[in-house]
Amino acid sequence: MNKKTKVVIAGGGTSGWLSAYSLIARLGAVLDITLIESDHIGTVGVGEATIPTMRNYHQLIGIDEQEFMRATQATFKLGIEFENWGQQQQSYMHSFGEIGQRSWMVEFHEFWMEAKANGFGGSLDDYCLELKAAKANKFATKLGNRSINYAYHLNATAYAQYLRGKSEALGVKRVEGKITHISNHANGNISCLYLDNGLQIDGDFFIDCTGFKSLLLGESLGVVFEDWGHYLAADSAFAVQTESVEDPKPFTVATAHSAGWQWRIPLQHRTGNGLVFSNQFLGDQAALDLLTQNLKGKMISEPRKLKFRTGRRQKAWYKNCVAIGLANGFIEPLESTSIHLVTTALVRLMKLFPISESTSFQAERFNQETNKELESIRDFIILHYHLTEREDSEFWRHYKNMQIPETLNHRMQIFKENAYAWPDEVGLFRVDSWVQVMMGQGIFPKQHHLGAKVIETKGLHQQLSSYKQMVEKAVAQLPTHVDFLKQYCDSHLQQMEKEQA
Ligand SMILES: Cc1cc2nc3c(=O)[nH]c(=O)nc-3n(C[C@H](O)[C@H](O)[C@H](O)COP(=O)(O)OP(=O)(O)OC[C@H]3O[C@@H](n4cnc5c(N)ncnc54)[C@H](O)[C@@H]3O)c2cc1C
């Protein structure tokens, strides 16, 4: 047997332990994996909303859904409800479901626009099972042979602990200690990490999961941070947990305020809340007041301030080190994309093994894909802020009038003119995602595809009506979210019921 490649993971937050478990589960026979973390430093510990790609990723690395959900007090998520974004007192949902039925040439929203032009069609929402189920508080993982597209709300701290247990069981070595300095080979590659307790950990390849510090890639290897604060001004958050005051809803709520926005993430046993804001527009005390005045339920933790920078390292992989998670970059949590980025980085990395002495081509490939991915997420997030009719505060006026990336401008202009939307090149946000946000925040395109007029109006009416009925029927058949959780994965709900009985 060949000597195992020594992989050292620095940092044990969600990124560190997800990296450790993924590598040991799939490449454990050829890798010797050590993870270093410091209990004194701790983790960010937020990051409780996810997107559906997590399901596929868990399947790839062999995580059992029910076990994982019990361990993390997770609930299901069918989308995000955006309140007060386009205008105050208005809301829309970005759901994970497909809306209606498209043809290869004409997207469903264009058929729907044709219907609207002829005086029928109702709301676009009526054609999306996941969206209607979310609003009705209904859920199942599938209905007959119809799959349902969903993600999770989870307890981030419990998730890292769960992954740690599984990783250690498979042979990942955990080393406690604070990394104090780093040494390099003559070619610049990292050779060894030195800890405050005197330990020295050497390796062939290093994964930097040290969070915002980016100790290896940023501090030691000097890879420059590209700041996107001029596009996305948020640099702070207050996070706090509250008691549950209602059955957990199968969606996240993102409520826009006069400066910043607030998340509400229901878990089985409590609710996660937070306010994302920019110190440029809101002081800490005002932000804290805004958050605490808009909570449902009693606080069960002290509000915690988090500082962050939006942007990315220019190269996620440099020399024999790749940064995964916050160590590579961060785009604020509006569309819950950070854990997703950890998983795509890991898939990319695992596809590019083996890591030989000369890794520059692999690194280049990795960096190109990572950069494209981050740019399209960045554009999608900017869209939510920029596409607004709100002018009630300096914050909203700033976003409404800001210069946006040309890539986003191009997208918005085409949609305004022709209703044309396309999925991201790297495949995260689908046509329906872009359409839901662009229409949800006020764009009604001037015209739509001629192909939607090819169908006779009567035929279109029939097709839309039967699709709508199919959605209504399906939603009626679904159990409530809370009932589904109780029988599928509850770690807490049944216990609560017993106590109340
Ligand atoms: C306000 C906010 C809200 C968020 N919400 C979401 C969300 O809803 N969904 C989502 O997907 N993501 C969200 N995220 C992002 C998510 O929290 C992170 O992607 C996730 O927690 C991964 O963090 P990490 O593991 O990269 O870093 P961290 O959690 O910061 O972990 C860093 C690790 O490095 C270790 N470390 C650091 N320095 C040293 C040292 N010198 N020696 C040894 N060890 C060291 C620490 O001890 C820790 O173990 C949010 C982030 C923020 C800031």
The ligand as an SDF file (V2000), in Angstrom:
LIG
                    3D

 53 58  0  0  0  0  0  0  0  0999 V2000
  -24.3910   36.5000   10.4710 C   0  0  0  0  0  0  0  0  0  0  0  0
  -24.1500   35.2470    9.7160 C   0  0  0  0  0  0  0  0  0  0  0  0
  -25.2310   34.4560    9.3340 C   0  0  0  0  0  0  0  0  0  0  0  0
  -25.0110   33.2940    8.5840 C   0  0  0  0  0  0  0  0  0  0  0  0
  -26.0850   32.5510    8.1690 N   0  0  0  0  0  0  0  0  0  0  0  0
  -25.8870   31.5030    7.3440 C   0  0  0  0  0  0  0  0  0  0  0  0
  -26.9630   30.7310    6.8520 C   0  0  0  0  0  0  0  0  0  0  0  0
  -28.1270   30.9600    7.1770 O   0  0  0  0  0  0  0  0  0  0  0  0
  -26.6810   29.7090    6.0290 N   0  0  0  0  0  0  0  0  0  0  0  0
  -25.4170   29.3970    5.6570 C   0  0  0  0  0  0  0  0  0  0  0  0
  -25.2170   28.4780    4.8550 O   0  0  0  0  0  0  0  0  0  0  0  0
  -24.3740   30.0770    6.1530 N   0  0  0  0  0  0  0  0  0  0  0  0
  -24.5730   31.1230    6.9680 C   0  0  0  0  0  0  0  0  0  0  0  0
  -23.5130   31.8080    7.4670 N   0  0  0  0  0  0  0  0  0  0  0  0
  -22.1660   31.3360    7.1740 C   0  0  0  0  0  0  0  0  0  0  0  0
  -21.8460   30.1700    8.0810 C   0  0  0  0  0  0  0  0  0  0  0  0
  -21.9150   30.5800    9.4260 O   0  0  0  0  0  0  0  0  0  0  0  0
  -20.4370   29.6850    7.7910 C   0  0  0  0  0  0  0  0  0  0  0  0
  -20.3170   29.4260    6.4190 O   0  0  0  0  0  0  0  0  0  0  0  0
  -20.1880   28.3980    8.5230 C   0  0  0  0  0  0  0  0  0  0  0  0
  -20.4120   28.5470    9.8850 O   0  0  0  0  0  0  0  0  0  0  0  0
  -18.7740   27.9490    8.3120 C   0  0  0  0  0  0  0  0  0  0  0  0
  -17.8830   28.7090    9.0390 O   0  0  0  0  0  0  0  0  0  0  0  0
  -16.3860   28.2450    9.0590 P   0  0  0  0  0  0  0  0  0  0  0  0
  -16.3300   26.8520    9.5260 O   0  0  0  0  0  0  0  0  0  0  0  0
  -15.7880   28.5380    7.7230 O   0  0  0  0  0  0  0  0  0  0  0  0
  -15.7070   29.2280   10.1020 O   0  0  0  0  0  0  0  0  0  0  0  0
  -15.8210   29.2760   11.7220 P   0  0  0  0  0  0  0  0  0  0  0  0
  -17.1340   28.8020   12.2030 O   0  0  0  0  0  0  0  0  0  0  0  0
  -15.3870   30.6400   12.1110 O   0  0  0  0  0  0  0  0  0  0  0  0
  -14.7440   28.2430   12.2160 O   0  0  0  0  0  0  0  0  0  0  0  0
  -13.3910   28.5710   12.2570 C   0  0  0  0  0  0  0  0  0  0  0  0
  -12.6430   27.4880   13.0000 C   0  0  0  0  0  0  0  0  0  0  0  0
  -11.2480   27.8050   12.9680 O   0  0  0  0  0  0  0  0  0  0  0  0
  -10.7280   27.6700   14.2580 C   0  0  0  0  0  0  0  0  0  0  0  0
   -9.5650   28.5570   14.3930 N   0  0  0  0  0  0  0  0  0  0  0  0
   -9.4690   29.8690   14.0610 C   0  0  0  0  0  0  0  0  0  0  0  0
   -8.2320   30.3300   14.3630 N   0  0  0  0  0  0  0  0  0  0  0  0
   -7.5350   29.2850   14.8620 C   0  0  0  0  0  0  0  0  0  0  0  0
   -6.2210   29.1300   15.3670 C   0  0  0  0  0  0  0  0  0  0  0  0
   -5.3620   30.1420   15.4220 N   0  0  0  0  0  0  0  0  0  0  0  0
   -5.8590   27.9080   15.8100 N   0  0  0  0  0  0  0  0  0  0  0  0
   -6.7000   26.8480   15.7810 C   0  0  0  0  0  0  0  0  0  0  0  0
   -7.9600   26.9450   15.3290 N   0  0  0  0  0  0  0  0  0  0  0  0
   -8.3810   28.1500   14.8810 C   0  0  0  0  0  0  0  0  0  0  0  0
  -11.8570   28.0320   15.2040 C   0  0  0  0  0  0  0  0  0  0  0  0
  -11.6540   27.5270   16.4930 O   0  0  0  0  0  0  0  0  0  0  0  0
  -13.0100   27.3400   14.4800 C   0  0  0  0  0  0  0  0  0  0  0  0
  -13.0410   25.9840   14.8300 O   0  0  0  0  0  0  0  0  0  0  0  0
  -23.7000   32.9340    8.2380 C   0  0  0  0  0  0  0  0  0  0  0  0
  -22.6300   33.7070    8.6610 C   0  0  0  0  0  0  0  0  0  0  0  0
  -22.8300   34.8540    9.3840 C   0  0  0  0  0  0  0  0  0  0  0  0
  -21.6590   35.6840    9.8120 C   0  0  0  0  0  0  0  0  0  0  0  0
  1  2  1  0
  2  3  1  0
  2 52  2  0
  3  4  2  0
  4  5  1  0
  4 50  1  0
  5  6  2  0
  6  7  1  0
  6 13  1  0
  7  8  2  0
  7  9  1  0
  9 10  1  0
 10 11  2  0
 10 12  1  0
 12 13  2  0
 13 14  1  0
 14 15  1  0
 14 50  1  0
 15 16  1  0
 16 17  1  0
 16 18  1  0
 18 19  1  0
 18 20  1  0
 20 21  1  0
 20 22  1  0
 22 23  1  0
 23 24  1  0
 24 25  2  0
 24 26  1  0
 24 27  1  0
 27 28  1  0
 28 29  2  0
 28 30  1  0
 28 31  1  0
 31 32  1  0
 32 33  1  0
 33 34  1  0
 33 48  1  0
 34 35  1  0
 35 36  1  0
 35 46  1  0
 36 37  1  0
 36 45  1  0
 37 38  2  0
 38 39  1  0
 39 40  1  0
 39 45  2  0
 40 41  1  0
 40 42  2  0
 42 43  1  0
 43 44  2  0
 44 45  1  0
 46 47  1  0
 46 48  1  0
 48 49  1  0
 50 51  2  0
 51 52  1  0
 52 53  1  0
M  END
$$$$
